[in-house]
Amino acid sequence: MSEDIEKRPYLSSYQDRHGTTRWRFRRAGKTIQIKGEPGEAEFEAAYKAALEGRKFTSAKILKLPGAALPGSFRDAWRKVQKTSEWLGYDPATKDKNSRLATEFLSLRLVENNPAVWGDMLVRDLKRRHMKEIIARFHATPHKAKHMLTTIRKMIYVALDEEWIESDPTWKLSYRPEYTGWRAWTDAERALFEARWPLGTTPRTAYGLALWLGNRRSDVARVKWDWFDFRRGTVTIKQKKGDKELVLPITPMLREIIDPLERKGEYVLMTAYGKPFSEKSLTGRMADWTKSADMPKGCTMHGLRKTLGKLLAETGATTRQLMDTLGHDDIEHAELYSREAEQQRLARDAMTRLTKRVHVKKPTG
């Protein structure tokens, strides 16, 4: 240290009250404190400025808006949005995943610490971290499931970019505590139909959701020009997936639309002559079912499940279910067919058993 001081004019060191070595530059009765240690970039810059009689200002690191550390989750999410898979998603799917990604990227690693997952390197994610993240959403099981799916998109990008060699979420599943929107029972449907007669707005929304089997986003958008009464078909232009379905106009569907006046472009209209929004339909259905003294759980999407259940119970194949409801993967359709098949097999087995047990014994 003494050799280093001798080589540097006006530089000296001293021990502060904590025993830490400090450095100072003294010349012409003026003292300048120099931070750091000899050899460090900031120290050398400060010493040079003092020699040259300049005022030294430490460089400030500014984080630019939207900046992403290479290899971080924020960087991965940027790359996700450039993949062919992402570009093929419909607007609703992109919006849902973007909202979940934004929430994850701003999620703190631990409480009372400013560090967030968006700034963390993907390679530092461990399986235990992923379990802890998902556990934070235990109160909203389906959100937890979708959050896992969104984070996996970033992990797959990291694998493609060779930032990581293995997926820390491999075979990590998250099954919600409940199965989601359930199908309506026959008794519940009877209650609703008794409360809301044909021609009323609640019955129209109910009938379109049930007999078209589509999501609320499509029910709210059903237009009169989608119906071809001459051919007996209705063409559904699904919002999710941008898929087009051509379905028959069944007697049940015709019963719903025949009493209606064609006052505008849309079949389902509010009292103000405007089409319903997706979110408003959810709230209105809750009000309509409550007015019919129905139990909770009878949702708009549940009517879509009701049609799937009815189709499966009447022998519809998995392919027919997919083409009627607009499912892209076979897994969703098989949920209906497996349940119906289980009930049919159980019923047939118990019927044969009943015949054997209750066979009449000969008299006399």
Stockholm file with secondary structure:
# STOCKHOLM 1.0

chainA/1-364         MSEDIEKRPYLSSYQDRHGTTRWRFRRAGKTIQIKGEPGEAEFEAAYKAALEGRKFTSAKILKLPGAALPGSFRDAWRKVQKTSEWLGYDPATKDKNSRLATEFLSLRLVENNPAVWGDMLVRDLKRRHMKEIIARFHATPHKAKHMLTTIRKMIYVALDEEWIESDPTWKLSYRPEYTGWRAWTDAERALFEARWPLGTTPRTAYGLALWLGNRRSDVARVKWDWFDFRRGTVTIKQKKGDKELVLPITPMLREIIDPLERKGEYVLMTAYGKPFSEKSLTGRMADWTKSADMPKGCTMHGLRKTLGKLLAETGATTRQLMDTLGHDDIEHAELYSREAEQQRLARDAMTRLTKRVHVKKPTG
#=GR chainA/1-364 SS CHHHHHHSTTEEEEECTTSCEEEEEEETTEEEEECSCTTSHHHHHHHHHHHTTCCCCCCCCCCCTTCCCTTBHHHHHHHHTTSHHHHTSCHHHHHHHHHHHHHHHTCBSSTTCCCBGGGSBGGGCCHHHHHHHHHTTTTSHHHHHHHHHHHHHHHHHHHHTTSCSSCTTTTCCCCCSSCSSCCCCHHHHHHHHHHSCTTSHHHHHHHHHHHHCCCHHHHTTCBGGGEETTTTEEEEECSGGGCEEEEECCHHHHHHHTTCCCCSSBSSBCTTSCBCCHHHHHHHHHHHHHHTTCCTTCCHHHHHHHHHHHHHHTTCCHHHHHHHHTCSSHHHHHHHHHHHHHHHHHHHHHHHHHHHHTCCCCCC
#=GC SS_cons         CHHHHHHSTTEEEEECTTSCEEEEEEETTEEEEECSCTTSHHHHHHHHHHHTTCCCCCCCCCCCTTCCCTTBHHHHHHHHTTSHHHHTSCHHHHHHHHHHHHHHHTCBSSTTCCCBGGGSBGGGCCHHHHHHHHHTTTTSHHHHHHHHHHHHHHHHHHHHTTSCSSCTTTTCCCCCSSCSSCCCCHHHHHHHHHHSCTTSHHHHHHHHHHHHCCCHHHHTTCBGGGEETTTTEEEEECSGGGCEEEEECCHHHHHHHTTCCCCSSBSSBCTTSCBCCHHHHHHHHHHHHHHTTCCTTCCHHHHHHHHHHHHHHTTCCHHHHHHHHTCSSHHHHHHHHHHHHHHHHHHHHHHHHHHHHTCCCCCC
//
